Amino acid sequence: MAEILRTVNMIDIETVTNAYKTWAKSNKKDINALMDFAEKFKVVDKANSYLEVLL
C-alpha cells in the first residue's frame, strides 16, 4: 500500500483512495507493516493522512 503513494502524481487520486479503502476494510490489514513500508518509501506523512481519514 505504501508504494502506491510514491507515484501518487502519476496515478489517479481516485485509484489511490479506492486502494486504501479496500485495504482498510480488509481483515488482514497490518498497520505496523504499512507504516514500516511507508518509512522505507519515505511517504509516512501521506500514509498517515489516508489512515486518519479511513480509520
PDBQT receptor file of N, H, CA, C and O in Angstrom, charges set to zero:
ATOM      1  N   MET A   1       0.799  -1.195   0.000  1.00  0.00    +0.000 N 
ATOM      2  CA  MET A   1       0.000   0.000   0.000  1.00  0.00    +0.000 C 
ATOM      3  C   MET A   1       0.848   1.268   0.000  1.00  0.00    +0.000 C 
ATOM      4  O   MET A   1       0.527   2.238  -0.688  1.00  0.00    +0.000 OA
ATOM      5  N   ALA A   2       1.902   1.256   0.754  1.00  0.00    +0.000 N 
ATOM      6  H   ALA A   2       2.162   0.469   1.313  1.00  0.00    +0.000 HD
ATOM      7  CA  ALA A   2       2.713   2.466   0.847  1.00  0.00    +0.000 C 
ATOM      8  C   ALA A   2       3.362   2.821  -0.485  1.00  0.00    +0.000 C 
ATOM      9  O   ALA A   2       3.536   3.997  -0.806  1.00  0.00    +0.000 OA
ATOM     10  N   GLU A   3       3.718   1.801  -1.255  1.00  0.00    +0.000 N 
ATOM     11  H   GLU A   3       3.577   0.846  -0.994  1.00  0.00    +0.000 HD
ATOM     12  CA  GLU A   3       4.412   2.070  -2.510  1.00  0.00    +0.000 C 
ATOM     13  C   GLU A   3       3.559   2.833  -3.509  1.00  0.00    +0.000 C 
ATOM     14  O   GLU A   3       4.089   3.531  -4.374  1.00  0.00    +0.000 OA
ATOM     15  N   ILE A   4       2.246   2.709  -3.398  1.00  0.00    +0.000 N 
ATOM     16  H   ILE A   4       1.815   2.142  -2.696  1.00  0.00    +0.000 HD
ATOM     17  CA  ILE A   4       1.366   3.429  -4.324  1.00  0.00    +0.000 C 
ATOM     18  C   ILE A   4       1.462   4.939  -4.098  1.00  0.00    +0.000 C 
ATOM     19  O   ILE A   4       1.212   5.712  -5.023  1.00  0.00    +0.000 OA
ATOM     20  N   LEU A   5       1.816   5.368  -2.897  1.00  0.00    +0.000 N 
ATOM     21  H   LEU A   5       2.019   4.740  -2.146  1.00  0.00    +0.000 HD
ATOM     22  CA  LEU A   5       1.912   6.796  -2.604  1.00  0.00    +0.000 C 
ATOM     23  C   LEU A   5       3.150   7.445  -3.210  1.00  0.00    +0.000 C 
ATOM     24  O   LEU A   5       3.193   8.663  -3.381  1.00  0.00    +0.000 OA
ATOM     25  N   ARG A   6       4.143   6.648  -3.531  1.00  0.00    +0.000 N 
ATOM     26  H   ARG A   6       4.108   5.658  -3.392  1.00  0.00    +0.000 HD
ATOM     27  CA  ARG A   6       5.345   7.201  -4.162  1.00  0.00    +0.000 C 
ATOM     28  C   ARG A   6       5.027   7.753  -5.536  1.00  0.00    +0.000 C 
ATOM     29  O   ARG A   6       5.672   8.695  -5.996  1.00  0.00    +0.000 OA
ATOM     30  N   THR A   7       4.050   7.180  -6.184  1.00  0.00    +0.000 N 
ATOM     31  H   THR A   7       3.526   6.415  -5.811  1.00  0.00    +0.000 HD
ATOM     32  CA  THR A   7       3.726   7.580  -7.555  1.00  0.00    +0.000 C 
ATOM     33  C   THR A   7       2.375   8.268  -7.620  1.00  0.00    +0.000 C 
ATOM     34  O   THR A   7       1.708   8.239  -8.654  1.00  0.00    +0.000 OA
ATOM     35  N   VAL A   8       1.970   8.889  -6.517  1.00  0.00    +0.000 N 
ATOM     36  H   VAL A   8       2.512   8.913  -5.677  1.00  0.00    +0.000 HD
ATOM     37  CA  VAL A   8       0.634   9.482  -6.457  1.00  0.00    +0.000 C 
ATOM     38  C   VAL A   8       0.422  10.540  -7.542  1.00  0.00    +0.000 C 
ATOM     39  O   VAL A   8      -0.710  10.757  -7.973  1.00  0.00    +0.000 OA
ATOM     40  N   ASN A   9       1.471  11.186  -7.980  1.00  0.00    +0.000 N 
ATOM     41  H   ASN A   9       2.391  11.010  -7.630  1.00  0.00    +0.000 HD
ATOM     42  CA  ASN A   9       1.318  12.183  -9.039  1.00  0.00    +0.000 C 
ATOM     43  C   ASN A   9       1.093  11.545 -10.409  1.00  0.00    +0.000 C 
ATOM     44  O   ASN A   9       0.611  12.202 -11.333  1.00  0.00    +0.000 OA
ATOM     45  N   MET A  10       1.441  10.272 -10.538  1.00  0.00    +0.000 N 
ATOM     46  H   MET A  10       1.832   9.739  -9.788  1.00  0.00    +0.000 HD
ATOM     47  CA  MET A  10       1.271   9.577 -11.801  1.00  0.00    +0.000 C 
ATOM     48  C   MET A  10       0.023   8.695 -11.807  1.00  0.00    +0.000 C 
ATOM     49  O   MET A  10      -0.363   8.172 -12.852  1.00  0.00    +0.000 OA
ATOM     50  N   ILE A  11      -0.603   8.531 -10.652  1.00  0.00    +0.000 N 
ATOM     51  H   ILE A  11      -0.290   8.956  -9.803  1.00  0.00    +0.000 HD
ATOM     52  CA  ILE A  11      -1.782   7.679 -10.525  1.00  0.00    +0.000 C 
ATOM     53  C   ILE A  11      -2.966   8.553 -10.128  1.00  0.00    +0.000 C 
ATOM     54  O   ILE A  11      -2.834   9.474  -9.321  1.00  0.00    +0.000 OA
ATOM     55  N   ASP A  12      -4.090   8.256 -10.692  1.00  0.00    +0.000 N 
ATOM     56  H   ASP A  12      -4.197   7.508 -11.347  1.00  0.00    +0.000 HD
ATOM     57  CA  ASP A  12      -5.317   8.983 -10.370  1.00  0.00    +0.000 C 
ATOM     58  C   ASP A  12      -5.596   8.894  -8.878  1.00  0.00    +0.000 C 
ATOM     59  O   ASP A  12      -5.527   7.809  -8.300  1.00  0.00    +0.000 OA
ATOM     60  N   ILE A  13      -5.908  10.016  -8.250  1.00  0.00    +0.000 N 
ATOM     61  H   ILE A  13      -5.964  10.897  -8.719  1.00  0.00    +0.000 HD
ATOM     62  CA  ILE A  13      -6.156  10.068  -6.810  1.00  0.00    +0.000 C 
ATOM     63  C   ILE A  13      -7.307   9.146  -6.405  1.00  0.00    +0.000 C 
ATOM     64  O   ILE A  13      -7.318   8.619  -5.293  1.00  0.00    +0.000 OA
ATOM     65  N   GLU A  14      -8.261   8.953  -7.290  1.00  0.00    +0.000 N 
ATOM     66  H   GLU A  14      -8.253   9.382  -8.193  1.00  0.00    +0.000 HD
ATOM     67  CA  GLU A  14      -9.375   8.048  -7.005  1.00  0.00    +0.000 C 
ATOM     68  C   GLU A  14      -8.889   6.600  -6.878  1.00  0.00    +0.000 C 
ATOM     69  O   GLU A  14      -9.403   5.842  -6.055  1.00  0.00    +0.000 OA
ATOM     70  N   THR A  15      -7.917   6.227  -7.678  1.00  0.00    +0.000 N 
ATOM     71  H   THR A  15      -7.500   6.843  -8.346  1.00  0.00    +0.000 HD
ATOM     72  CA  THR A  15      -7.339   4.888  -7.601  1.00  0.00    +0.000 C 
ATOM     73  C   THR A  15      -6.658   4.682  -6.256  1.00  0.00    +0.000 C 
ATOM     74  O   THR A  15      -6.822   3.637  -5.626  1.00  0.00    +0.000 OA
ATOM     75  N   VAL A  16      -5.897   5.673  -5.820  1.00  0.00    +0.000 N 
ATOM     76  H   VAL A  16      -5.764   6.522  -6.332  1.00  0.00    +0.000 HD
ATOM     77  CA  VAL A  16      -5.216   5.600  -4.522  1.00  0.00    +0.000 C 
ATOM     78  C   VAL A  16      -6.243   5.513  -3.396  1.00  0.00    +0.000 C 
ATOM     79  O   VAL A  16      -6.100   4.699  -2.484  1.00  0.00    +0.000 OA
ATOM     80  N   THR A  17      -7.266   6.341  -3.460  1.00  0.00    +0.000 N 
ATOM     81  H   THR A  17      -7.381   7.003  -4.201  1.00  0.00    +0.000 HD
ATOM     82  CA  THR A  17      -8.301   6.350  -2.429  1.00  0.00    +0.000 C 
ATOM     83  C   THR A  17      -9.020   5.013  -2.366  1.00  0.00    +0.000 C 
ATOM     84  O   THR A  17      -9.245   4.482  -1.279  1.00  0.00    +0.000 OA
ATOM     85  N   ASN A  18      -9.378   4.467  -3.507  1.00  0.00    +0.000 N 
ATOM     86  H   ASN A  18      -9.195   4.898  -4.391  1.00  0.00    +0.000 HD
ATOM     87  CA  ASN A  18     -10.056   3.166  -3.535  1.00  0.00    +0.000 C 
ATOM     88  C   ASN A  18      -9.161   2.056  -2.991  1.00  0.00    +0.000 C 
ATOM     89  O   ASN A  18      -9.641   1.155  -2.304  1.00  0.00    +0.000 OA
ATOM     90  N   ALA A  19      -7.880   2.115  -3.291  1.00  0.00    +0.000 N 
ATOM     91  H   ALA A  19      -7.491   2.847  -3.849  1.00  0.00    +0.000 HD
ATOM     92  CA  ALA A  19      -6.945   1.109  -2.785  1.00  0.00    +0.000 C 
ATOM     93  C   ALA A  19      -6.878   1.168  -1.260  1.00  0.00    +0.000 C 
ATOM     94  O   ALA A  19      -6.883   0.129  -0.599  1.00  0.00    +0.000 OA
ATOM     95  N   TYR A  20      -6.817   2.357  -0.705  1.00  0.00    +0.000 N 
ATOM     96  H   TYR A  20      -6.813   3.201  -1.242  1.00  0.00    +0.000 HD
ATOM     97  CA  TYR A  20      -6.765   2.487   0.752  1.00  0.00    +0.000 C 
ATOM     98  C   TYR A  20      -8.084   2.091   1.400  1.00  0.00    +0.000 C 
ATOM     99  O   TYR A  20      -8.083   1.494   2.477  1.00  0.00    +0.000 OA
ATOM    100  N   LYS A  21      -9.192   2.405   0.777  1.00  0.00    +0.000 N 
ATOM    101  H   LYS A  21      -9.194   2.890  -0.097  1.00  0.00    +0.000 HD
ATOM    102  CA  LYS A  21     -10.493   1.994   1.325  1.00  0.00    +0.000 C 
ATOM    103  C   LYS A  21     -10.605   0.475   1.359  1.00  0.00    +0.000 C 
ATOM    104  O   LYS A  21     -11.079  -0.098   2.340  1.00  0.00    +0.000 OA
ATOM    105  N   THR A  22     -10.172  -0.168   0.293  1.00  0.00    +0.000 N 
ATOM    106  H   THR A  22      -9.787   0.297  -0.504  1.00  0.00    +0.000 HD
ATOM    107  CA  THR A  22     -10.210  -1.626   0.232  1.00  0.00    +0.000 C 
ATOM    108  C   THR A  22      -9.302  -2.214   1.304  1.00  0.00    +0.000 C 
ATOM    109  O   THR A  22      -9.683  -3.162   1.991  1.00  0.00    +0.000 OA
ATOM    110  N   TRP A  23      -8.111  -1.661   1.450  1.00  0.00    +0.000 N 
ATOM    111  H   TRP A  23      -7.801  -0.891   0.893  1.00  0.00    +0.000 HD
ATOM    112  CA  TRP A  23      -7.179  -2.134   2.466  1.00  0.00    +0.000 C 
ATOM    113  C   TRP A  23      -7.770  -1.962   3.862  1.00  0.00    +0.000 C 
ATOM    114  O   TRP A  23      -7.659  -2.864   4.692  1.00  0.00    +0.000 OA
ATOM    115  N   ALA A  24      -8.396  -0.818   4.132  1.00  0.00    +0.000 N 
ATOM    116  H   ALA A  24      -8.486  -0.085   3.457  1.00  0.00    +0.000 HD
ATOM    117  CA  ALA A  24      -8.955  -0.542   5.458  1.00  0.00    +0.000 C 
ATOM    118  C   ALA A  24     -10.072  -1.522   5.822  1.00  0.00    +0.000 C 
ATOM    119  O   ALA A  24     -10.263  -1.829   6.999  1.00  0.00    +0.000 OA
ATOM    120  N   LYS A  25     -10.801  -2.008   4.838  1.00  0.00    +0.000 N 
ATOM    121  H   LYS A  25     -10.646  -1.758   3.882  1.00  0.00    +0.000 HD
ATOM    122  CA  LYS A  25     -11.888  -2.961   5.080  1.00  0.00    +0.000 C 
ATOM    123  C   LYS A  25     -11.382  -4.392   5.259  1.00  0.00    +0.000 C 
ATOM    124  O   LYS A  25     -12.115  -5.251   5.748  1.00  0.00    +0.000 OA
ATOM    125  N   SER A  26     -10.152  -4.647   4.872  1.00  0.00    +0.000 N 
ATOM    126  H   SER A  26      -9.556  -3.949   4.475  1.00  0.00    +0.000 HD
ATOM    127  CA  SER A  26      -9.601  -5.995   4.910  1.00  0.00    +0.000 C 
ATOM    128  C   SER A  26      -9.415  -6.491   6.346  1.00  0.00    +0.000 C 
ATOM    129  O   SER A  26      -9.036  -5.729   7.236  1.00  0.00    +0.000 OA
ATOM    130  N   ASN A  27      -9.686  -7.772   6.552  1.00  0.00    +0.000 N 
ATOM    131  H   ASN A  27      -9.993  -8.391   5.830  1.00  0.00    +0.000 HD
ATOM    132  CA  ASN A  27      -9.453  -8.386   7.860  1.00  0.00    +0.000 C 
ATOM    133  C   ASN A  27      -7.970  -8.649   8.090  1.00  0.00    +0.000 C 
ATOM    134  O   ASN A  27      -7.547  -8.868   9.226  1.00  0.00    +0.000 OA
ATOM    135  N   LYS A  28      -7.193  -8.629   7.040  1.00  0.00    +0.000 N 
ATOM    136  H   LYS A  28      -7.537  -8.451   6.118  1.00  0.00    +0.000 HD
ATOM    137  CA  LYS A  28      -5.772  -8.946   7.136  1.00  0.00    +0.000 C 
ATOM    138  C   LYS A  28      -4.880  -7.707   7.128  1.00  0.00    +0.000 C 
ATOM    139  O   LYS A  28      -3.668  -7.826   6.949  1.00  0.00    +0.000 OA
ATOM    140  N   LYS A  29      -5.456  -6.524   7.316  1.00  0.00    +0.000 N 
ATOM    141  H   LYS A  29      -6.441  -6.428   7.461  1.00  0.00    +0.000 HD
ATOM    142  CA  LYS A  29      -4.631  -5.315   7.272  1.00  0.00    +0.000 C 
ATOM    143  C   LYS A  29      -3.675  -5.301   8.464  1.00  0.00    +0.000 C 
ATOM    144  O   LYS A  29      -4.019  -5.747   9.559  1.00  0.00    +0.000 OA
ATOM    145  N   ASP A  30      -2.486  -4.788   8.233  1.00  0.00    +0.000 N 
ATOM    146  H   ASP A  30      -2.206  -4.426   7.344  1.00  0.00    +0.000 HD
ATOM    147  CA  ASP A  30      -1.455  -4.710   9.256  1.00  0.00    +0.000 C 
ATOM    148  C   ASP A  30      -0.898  -3.291   9.233  1.00  0.00    +0.000 C 
ATOM    149  O   ASP A  30      -0.064  -2.951   8.394  1.00  0.00    +0.000 OA
ATOM    150  N   ILE A  31      -1.367  -2.479  10.155  1.00  0.00    +0.000 N 
ATOM    151  H   ILE A  31      -2.045  -2.755  10.837  1.00  0.00    +0.000 HD
ATOM    152  CA  ILE A  31      -0.982  -1.071  10.180  1.00  0.00    +0.000 C 
ATOM    153  C   ILE A  31       0.517  -0.927  10.433  1.00  0.00    +0.000 C 
ATOM    154  O   ILE A  31       1.165  -0.059   9.847  1.00  0.00    +0.000 OA
ATOM    155  N   ASN A  32       1.066  -1.768  11.298  1.00  0.00    +0.000 N 
ATOM    156  H   ASN A  32       0.540  -2.473  11.774  1.00  0.00    +0.000 HD
ATOM    157  CA  ASN A  32       2.506  -1.693  11.576  1.00  0.00    +0.000 C 
ATOM    158  C   ASN A  32       3.326  -1.982  10.321  1.00  0.00    +0.000 C 
ATOM    159  O   ASN A  32       4.307  -1.291  10.046  1.00  0.00    +0.000 OA
ATOM    160  N   ALA A  33       2.935  -2.981   9.576  1.00  0.00    +0.000 N 
ATOM    161  H   ALA A  33       2.138  -3.543   9.800  1.00  0.00    +0.000 HD
ATOM    162  CA  ALA A  33       3.649  -3.303   8.333  1.00  0.00    +0.000 C 
ATOM    163  C   ALA A  33       3.514  -2.158   7.333  1.00  0.00    +0.000 C 
ATOM    164  O   ALA A  33       4.482  -1.797   6.665  1.00  0.00    +0.000 OA
ATOM    165  N   LEU A  34       2.322  -1.593   7.231  1.00  0.00    +0.000 N 
ATOM    166  H   LEU A  34       1.535  -1.887   7.774  1.00  0.00    +0.000 HD
ATOM    167  CA  LEU A  34       2.114  -0.469   6.317  1.00  0.00    +0.000 C 
ATOM    168  C   LEU A  34       3.033   0.692   6.675  1.00  0.00    +0.000 C 
ATOM    169  O   LEU A  34       3.650   1.292   5.795  1.00  0.00    +0.000 OA
ATOM    170  N   MET A  35       3.126   1.012   7.959  1.00  0.00    +0.000 N 
ATOM    171  H   MET A  35       2.625   0.526   8.675  1.00  0.00    +0.000 HD
ATOM    172  CA  MET A  35       3.961   2.137   8.373  1.00  0.00    +0.000 C 
ATOM    173  C   MET A  35       5.451   1.827   8.195  1.00  0.00    +0.000 C 
ATOM    174  O   MET A  35       6.240   2.730   7.918  1.00  0.00    +0.000 OA
ATOM    175  N   ASP A  36       5.838   0.566   8.351  1.00  0.00    +0.000 N 
ATOM    176  H   ASP A  36       5.198  -0.168   8.576  1.00  0.00    +0.000 HD
ATOM    177  CA  ASP A  36       7.232   0.189   8.074  1.00  0.00    +0.000 C 
ATOM    178  C   ASP A  36       7.570   0.443   6.606  1.00  0.00    +0.000 C 
ATOM    179  O   ASP A  36       8.619   1.002   6.287  1.00  0.00    +0.000 OA
ATOM    180  N   PHE A  37       6.671   0.027   5.726  1.00  0.00    +0.000 N 
ATOM    181  H   PHE A  37       5.819  -0.427   5.985  1.00  0.00    +0.000 HD
ATOM    182  CA  PHE A  37       6.888   0.273   4.294  1.00  0.00    +0.000 C 
ATOM    183  C   PHE A  37       6.837   1.769   3.984  1.00  0.00    +0.000 C 
ATOM    184  O   PHE A  37       7.609   2.255   3.157  1.00  0.00    +0.000 OA
ATOM    185  N   ALA A  38       5.942   2.495   4.634  1.00  0.00    +0.000 N 
ATOM    186  H   ALA A  38       5.314   2.100   5.306  1.00  0.00    +0.000 HD
ATOM    187  CA  ALA A  38       5.846   3.939   4.413  1.00  0.00    +0.000 C 
ATOM    188  C   ALA A  38       7.159   4.626   4.780  1.00  0.00    +0.000 C 
ATOM    189  O   ALA A  38       7.593   5.551   4.093  1.00  0.00    +0.000 OA
ATOM    190  N   GLU A  39       7.786   4.175   5.854  1.00  0.00    +0.000 N 
ATOM    191  H   GLU A  39       7.433   3.423   6.411  1.00  0.00    +0.000 HD
ATOM    192  CA  GLU A  39       9.086   4.728   6.239  1.00  0.00    +0.000 C 
ATOM    193  C   GLU A  39      10.131   4.428   5.169  1.00  0.00    +0.000 C 
ATOM    194  O   GLU A  39      10.905   5.306   4.789  1.00  0.00    +0.000 OA
ATOM    195  N   LYS A  40      10.152   3.194   4.687  1.00  0.00    +0.000 N 
ATOM    196  H   LYS A  40       9.523   2.481   4.996  1.00  0.00    +0.000 HD
ATOM    197  CA  LYS A  40      11.135   2.805   3.680  1.00  0.00    +0.000 C 
ATOM    198  C   LYS A  40      10.961   3.591   2.386  1.00  0.00    +0.000 C 
ATOM    199  O   LYS A  40      11.941   3.939   1.728  1.00  0.00    +0.000 OA
ATOM    200  N   PHE A  41       9.706   3.871   2.021  1.00  0.00    +0.000 N 
ATOM    201  H   PHE A  41       8.910   3.589   2.556  1.00  0.00    +0.000 HD
ATOM    202  CA  PHE A  41       9.414   4.603   0.786  1.00  0.00    +0.000 C 
ATOM    203  C   PHE A  41       9.343   6.112   0.997  1.00  0.00    +0.000 C 
ATOM    204  O   PHE A  41       9.108   6.871   0.057  1.00  0.00    +0.000 OA
ATOM    205  N   LYS A  42       9.551   6.538   2.255  1.00  0.00    +0.000 N 
ATOM    206  H   LYS A  42       9.741   5.921   3.019  1.00  0.00    +0.000 HD
ATOM    207  CA  LYS A  42       9.545   7.967   2.608  1.00  0.00    +0.000 C 
ATOM    208  C   LYS A  42       8.211   8.644   2.279  1.00  0.00    +0.000 C 
ATOM    209  O   LYS A  42       8.171   9.736   1.712  1.00  0.00    +0.000 OA
ATOM    210  N   VAL A  43       7.118   7.964   2.651  1.00  0.00    +0.000 N 
ATOM    211  H   VAL A  43       7.150   7.076   3.112  1.00  0.00    +0.000 HD
ATOM    212  CA  VAL A  43       5.780   8.517   2.421  1.00  0.00    +0.000 C 
ATOM    213  C   VAL A  43       4.936   8.439   3.692  1.00  0.00    +0.000 C 
ATOM    214  O   VAL A  43       3.717   8.279   3.622  1.00  0.00    +0.000 OA
ATOM    215  N   VAL A  44       5.582   8.553   4.850  1.00  0.00    +0.000 N 
ATOM    216  H   VAL A  44       6.572   8.683   4.906  1.00  0.00    +0.000 HD
ATOM    217  CA  VAL A  44       4.884   8.416   6.129  1.00  0.00    +0.000 C 
ATOM    218  C   VAL A  44       3.777   9.462   6.259  1.00  0.00    +0.000 C 
ATOM    219  O   VAL A  44       2.662   9.129   6.660  1.00  0.00    +0.000 OA
ATOM    220  N   ASP A  45       4.067  10.706   5.929  1.00  0.00    +0.000 N 
ATOM    221  H   ASP A  45       4.973  10.976   5.604  1.00  0.00    +0.000 HD
ATOM    222  CA  ASP A  45       3.060  11.760   6.062  1.00  0.00    +0.000 C 
ATOM    223  C   ASP A  45       1.836  11.488   5.186  1.00  0.00    +0.000 C 
ATOM    224  O   ASP A  45       0.701  11.668   5.625  1.00  0.00    +0.000 OA
ATOM    225  N   LYS A  46       2.069  11.059   3.966  1.00  0.00    +0.000 N 
ATOM    226  H   LYS A  46       2.991  10.913   3.609  1.00  0.00    +0.000 HD
ATOM    227  CA  LYS A  46       0.955  10.750   3.062  1.00  0.00    +0.000 C 
ATOM    228  C   LYS A  46       0.145   9.567   3.581  1.00  0.00    +0.000 C 
ATOM    229  O   LYS A  46      -1.086   9.593   3.555  1.00  0.00    +0.000 OA
ATOM    230  N   ALA A  47       0.832   8.533   4.051  1.00  0.00    +0.000 N 
ATOM    231  H   ALA A  47       1.832   8.511   4.073  1.00  0.00    +0.000 HD
ATOM    232  CA  ALA A  47       0.136   7.354   4.579  1.00  0.00    +0.000 C 
ATOM    233  C   ALA A  47      -0.694   7.735   5.799  1.00  0.00    +0.000 C 
ATOM    234  O   ALA A  47      -1.837   7.300   5.939  1.00  0.00    +0.000 OA
ATOM    235  N   ASN A  48      -0.120   8.542   6.676  1.00  0.00    +0.000 N 
ATOM    236  H   ASN A  48       0.809   8.895   6.563  1.00  0.00    +0.000 HD
ATOM    237  CA  ASN A  48      -0.857   8.989   7.859  1.00  0.00    +0.000 C 
ATOM    238  C   ASN A  48      -2.108   9.776   7.477  1.00  0.00    +0.000 C 
ATOM    239  O   ASN A  48      -3.147   9.644   8.123  1.00  0.00    +0.000 OA
ATOM    240  N   SER A  49      -2.010  10.582   6.445  1.00  0.00    +0.000 N 
ATOM    241  H   SER A  49      -1.166  10.688   5.920  1.00  0.00    +0.000 HD
ATOM    242  CA  SER A  49      -3.169  11.366   6.007  1.00  0.00    +0.000 C 
ATOM    243  C   SER A  49      -4.316  10.450   5.587  1.00  0.00    +0.000 C 
ATOM    244  O   SER A  49      -5.466  10.683   5.960  1.00  0.00    +0.000 OA
ATOM    245  N   TYR A  50      -4.010   9.425   4.824  1.00  0.00    +0.000 N 
ATOM    246  H   TYR A  50      -3.076   9.236   4.521  1.00  0.00    +0.000 HD
ATOM    247  CA  TYR A  50      -5.050   8.489   4.397  1.00  0.00    +0.000 C 
ATOM    248  C   TYR A  50      -5.604   7.706   5.582  1.00  0.00    +0.000 C 
ATOM    249  O   TYR A  50      -6.814   7.499   5.682  1.00  0.00    +0.000 OA
ATOM    250  N   LEU A  51      -4.727   7.274   6.474  1.00  0.00    +0.000 N 
ATOM    251  H   LEU A  51      -3.745   7.442   6.393  1.00  0.00    +0.000 HD
ATOM    252  CA  LEU A  51      -5.174   6.481   7.615  1.00  0.00    +0.000 C 
ATOM    253  C   LEU A  51      -6.059   7.298   8.563  1.00  0.00    +0.000 C 
ATOM    254  O   LEU A  51      -7.030   6.770   9.105  1.00  0.00    +0.000 OA
ATOM    255  N   GLU A  52      -5.740   8.560   8.764  1.00  0.00    +0.000 N 
ATOM    256  H   GLU A  52      -4.952   8.989   8.324  1.00  0.00    +0.000 HD
ATOM    257  CA  GLU A  52      -6.554   9.401   9.639  1.00  0.00    +0.000 C 
ATOM    258  C   GLU A  52      -7.981   9.508   9.148  1.00  0.00    +0.000 C 
ATOM    259  O   GLU A  52      -8.912   9.554   9.951  1.00  0.00    +0.000 OA
ATOM    260  N   VAL A  53      -8.160   9.547   7.866  1.00  0.00    +0.000 N 
ATOM    261  H   VAL A  53      -7.403   9.509   7.213  1.00  0.00    +0.000 HD
ATOM    262  CA  VAL A  53      -9.487   9.671   7.280  1.00  0.00    +0.000 C 
ATOM    263  C   VAL A  53     -10.234   8.338   7.328  1.00  0.00    +0.000 C 
ATOM    264  O   VAL A  53     -11.436   8.307   7.591  1.00  0.00    +0.000 OA
ATOM    265  N   LEU A  54      -9.530   7.249   7.076  1.00  0.00    +0.000 N 
ATOM    266  H   LEU A  54      -8.553   7.274   6.862  1.00  0.00    +0.000 HD
ATOM    267  CA  LEU A  54     -10.194   5.956   6.918  1.00  0.00    +0.000 C 
ATOM    268  C   LEU A  54     -10.394   5.181   8.217  1.00  0.00    +0.000 C 
ATOM    269  O   LEU A  54     -11.324   4.381   8.319  1.00  0.00    +0.000 OA
ATOM    270  N   LEU A  55      -9.541   5.407   9.203  1.00  0.00    +0.000 N 
ATOM    271  H   LEU A  55      -8.786   6.057   9.120  1.00  0.00    +0.000 HD
ATOM    272  CA  LEU A  55      -9.654   4.603  10.428  1.00  0.00    +0.000 C 
ATOM    273  C   LEU A  55     -10.161   5.395  11.598  1.00  0.00    +0.000 C 
ATOM    274  O   LEU A  55     -10.307   4.853  12.693  1.00  0.00    +0.000 OA
TER     275      LEU A  55
